[in-house]
Amino acid sequence: MSSLLKCVGAISSPIALVPHRLVAITTPRASAFRANLIPRGNRSLHASPARESTINLAKAIPIFAAGRHAAIGRNLQEQLLPDYDVIHLSLSVEEVKRDLPRILRGDAVAPPSGIGSNKDRSADTQRLPKFLVVGGGFSPEEFEHMQLSIDLTGGGRLSGGDIPVWLKRNPRARTALELPGGEITPEVTKFMASTLKARLDEAAKEMGLK
């Protein structure tokens, strides 16, 4: 279960390499995370589709996310609304390398995870991400591999401010956190979401999106 308890940082043959931009963001210490834990209980981790349907997603900043666990990703998707719209969640490096380039080229791509607002959109209405968020379940080497192997211009289709930005992770992003009973509760994902949102807010301001 230890791999499940990684803090959100918070996605083989090489293809064309392009310059990529990073936004440097700080991450709260793991001790602050422990201070916010409450006793575990029988609480559901399922997000509410009804909430998403009542929010104007057009005003939310779109992000592409990669994480190892769908249950956590689903809750992060809900808790980042209405400020950020998770358009696609990939659960492996392979999915990221396959799906992200297609999205940036303008193809209609349904996330295999079933998580992401693009899942029901046609090719001409799919949203393109502004930020690319990779969870702490991926190693620094995997993160670097994603950065170096994906053409963020979509084969030259995107330029300038339309090119998405990798959200840089702090080295402490993979710090293991020991939770009572090894359970991921709604309070845990709420803390993870608030931490990620703070980092996204800082990056969005730096990019002039807020």
Beta strands, then each sheet from edge to edge (+ up, - down):
strand 1: 22-23
strand 2: 61-66
strand 3: 84-90
strand 4: 131-134
strand 5: 165-167
sheet 1: 1+ 5+ 4+ 2+ 3+
end
